[in-house]
Amino acid sequence: MYRIQILQVLHLNGNEKDAQALILDSVRILEEGGLGESNVCIRRLGYLAQMFLKSNQLEDRENVQRKILHILELTKGWNSLDTVVAAESLAMTLQSVGKLSDAQELFGRCLEAQRSLLPEDHIQIGVKMLRLARLAMLKANQVRKLGNSEAVSELDRAKDLLGNTIRIAQHFLDRLAKQKHKIFSFGRQQDTGKDGQTALLILLQSLNELSQLEIIRREIQESREITPVLEAERALHRCLSAYKEYGTGRLITASSETKAEYLSCLKHLLNIMKDTTRKTEESRRTTMEELKDEIKRVEDEISPSQNPEI
């Protein structure tokens, strides 16, 4: 307890090196006492990993996270959500330092573990698939200089994952809409609403990513085909429709993060239409003006409200 109090003082005073040394020393003592796999030791290692992140010591953070994961694999196995959470944290660190293949492999293992722990259409499965899809798109950009075939293969993988994420999120929202009256009558709107907000957010994010994927594919293949552009537009129009159907308060009160994603979809769609619309296409030009008006409305809605002067 005394060591923890000293650690807190050092940390608050900005003495990161001394605080790190103190934690390492306490971990060593626990290990020498046969408590290297205890919850106390894991918590201290986790705190150390957070400190390494704060000081941008990512290599040290990775090593500590690998140690935590190894302990949890031995003590709890992959049938524990604690192990999955530790693995995801390590995978995000690996991604941040550019070790995309390692991160991809670890995220994939997390997904498989969660599939054995949760129902197949659980919203968290969709969250993990979206993360893997984004990682595949990053990897496609990383390997495109080595050859288009590998980059396109990663995009195909990302598209499959996004398709499954969209399916899971859409299914959840449709089921939530059908249960609306029942939820209200039993007073459970708040609990279900949180999952509903998550489902709407990942639906918008997945459709937004899908639109960008189609544009990236077109660039990689150096194609002038209009089909990928139309597919990108279709995904974004679906994003807009989903927000209007689910996120305007009738079913779900959209969070600020969801509104920001909706705004991103609007802007991406406007940019695509600017690139493809000819002056003679009056109907599309009218749609563009409507998009501009909606962008302004949403920007005003999510901007910090200004207090009236007194």
N, C-alpha and C positions, 0 to 999 in steps of 0.2 A: 504493500500500500504506500509506503514511504517513497519507493522508487517511482511509482505512478505520479505522486504529487510533484516530485522533482521534475519528472518528464513534462508534466503539464506546464510548469513554470518556465522551463527551458523553451518549450514550443511557443508559448505566448510571448516570450521575450525575443523570439527570432533566432535562438541558438540551435539551429537545425542540426549541425554536425554533432554537438554534444548530446542532443536528444536522440539522434540516430545511434550514437555509440552506447548510450544508456540502454536502449531497447535491445541492441545486439548483445550486450552483456547479460541482460535479463533472460534473453532467449538461450544463451549459452548455459546459464545456470539451470534453467528448466531442462534442457537437453541432458546435462550431466546428472541431473536428479531423476532421469527416466521419464520426464514429462514433456518430451519433445513433440509428442503427438496429442497433447491435451488441448482442450478448447482454449485455455488461457494462452498457451503458446501460439495457437493459430490466430487468436485475436491480436496478439502483439505483433506478429508477422504482418497481419493485415494493416495495422496502424503504421508499421514501418513502410509498407508498400505505398500507402497514401502520402507519407512524407517524401518518399522518393519521387512521386508524381509531382508534388508541389514544387520540389527543387529541380524538376526536369531531369532527374537521374533515371532515365528510362531503362537503361541496361540493368541497373541495380534493381529497379522495380520488377523487371521481367524475371530476374533470378529468384527474387523473393516469392513472386507469384507461382513460379514453377515449383518451388519448395512447398508452398501451401497446397497446391493441387496434388502433389505427390503424397503428402500426408493424408489428404482426404480420400484419395484413391485407395490407399492402404486401409484406412479406418472405416470408411463409409461406402466406398465403391461408387459406381456410376448410377446406382439406383437412388441416390440421394440428390435432392435439389441443391444442397450445399456444394456438392462437387460440381454440379452443372454451373452454378453461379460463379464459382472460382475459375472454372475453365473459360467461361465467357469473359471474365475480367482479364485473364491472361491473353485471350484471343484479341481483345480490343487493344491491348498494349502491343502485341505483335503487329497488328494492322497499322498502328500509329508509327511504328519504326520501319514500315515498308516490307515486313516479312509476310507478304500476302498469302503465299502458298501454305505456310504454317498456320496462319490465322484461319484460312479457309478449311483446312483439315480439322482444326480444333472446333470451329463453329459447327462443322458438319457432325462431329461427334456429339456436340451438345444437342443438336436437333434430334439425332437418333435417340439419345437418352431421354429427352423430353417426350418423344413419341411413345416411349414405353411407360412413361409416368402419367401422361395426360391423354384425354380423348383426342382422336385424330383431327377433329375440327376445332380444337381449343384455340382461342384467339392468340395465346402465347406461341403456339406453333407457327401461326402466321407471322408474328413478330420476328421469330428466328429465321424464317424463310426470307423475309424482306431484308434482313441483315446480310444473309448469305448472297442474295441477289445483288445487293449493292457492292459487296466484296468482289463478286465475279465481274461486275462492270469496271471496278477499279483495276482488276487484274487484266482485263481485256485491253485497257488503255496502257498498262505497263508492258504487255507482251506484243503489242501491235507492231513495234519496231523490229521484232524478230520474225514476223510473218503474219499475214492476214488470217490464215486458216485457224491458228490457235486463238487469236482474238475473237473471231466469229464464233468459235466453239464456246468460249466463255460467255459471249452474249446469248447464245442459244440456251446455255445453262441458266443464265440470269432470267431469261424470258420464261422458262418453265417454272422457275421458283416464283416469279411475280404472278404468273397465272394462277398458281396454287394459293398464293397469299390473297389475291383478289377474290378467289372463290371462297376462301374461309371467311374473310371479312364480310363479303356480300351475304353469305349464308347466315352469319351471326346477326347482321342488321335486319335482314328479312324476317328472321325468327323473332327478333326483338319487336319488330313492328306488329307482328301477329299477336304477340303477348302483351301488347301495350295496355289494354284495358284490364287484363288480369293483374299486371304489375301494379297499376295504379290502385286497384281495389285492395291488394294485400300490403300496400305501403312499402314496396321494395324498389322504388324507382331509383333511389340514390345508389344502391349497390350495383344494380344492373347498369345504371347510367355510366358508371366509371368504365366498365368493360365496353359499353357502347361507344364511348368517346374514343377508347383505344382502337376499336374496330373501324370507326369512321376515319380516324387519323391514318391508320396503315392502309386503308383503302385508297385514300387520296394520295398518299405517298407512293403507293405501288403503281397507281395509274400515271402519276407524274413521272416516276422512274421509267415506266414502260414507254412513254412518249419520247423521253430522252434516249432510251436504248435504240429506238427505231432511227433516230437522227444520227446517232453514233455509228450504227451499222451502215447507214448510207454513206457516211464519210469514209469509213474503213474500206468499204468495197468500191469507193470512188465511182458511185453510180449516180446517174441522173434520173433514175426511175422516180416517179411521183408517188408510187405505192407506199413506201415507208413514211413519207410525209403525211399521207392521208391516214395511215395507221396511227401516227403520232397525234394528229388532230382528233381522231376518233377516241383515243384514250383520254385526252384532255376534256373533250366534251362530256365523256362519261363521268369524269371527275367533277365537273361542274354540276351535272345532273344529280350525282350522289349527294353533294353538299346541300343542294336545294331540297332534296327529298328527305334527308335525314338530319341535317345540321342546323336547321333554321328555328329550332325550338319546339317543333311539334313532337319530335321523338327524342332528340338529343340537343342539349345546349352546347354548342361548339365551344371548345376551349380556345384560348388565344393561340396555342400551337396549331390547332386545326384550322383556324382562320388564316394563319400565316401560310399554311400549306395550300389552302384554297387560293390565296392571293398569288402564290407562286405559280399555280396551275393557270390562273387567268393571264399572268404575264407571259408565260411560255406560249400559251395559245395565241396571244396577240402577236408575239414575235414571229411565230410560224406563219400566221396569216399575212403579216406585212411582207414576208419574203415571197409569198406565193400568189398574192392577190394582184390582179391587173386592174387598172383604172376603170375598165369597162364592167367589171364584176360588181355591180351596184349592191346586190344582196349581201355579198361578203363584206363590202365596205360598210354597210349598215350594221352588220354584226360586229365589226371592229369598233365602231363608235359605241355600241352597247357594251362591249368589253371594257373600253376606256372608262365609261361611266361606272361600271361595276367595280373596277379597280379602285377608282377614287372613293367610292362608297365604303369599300372594305378597308382601305387605308385609313379613312377617317374613323372607322369603327374601332380599329385595333390600336390607333395611336393614343398615347396617354391623354386622358381628358384634362382640359385646362380649367382650372378653377376660375370662376368669374371674379373680376376685380371688385373689391368692396369700396 
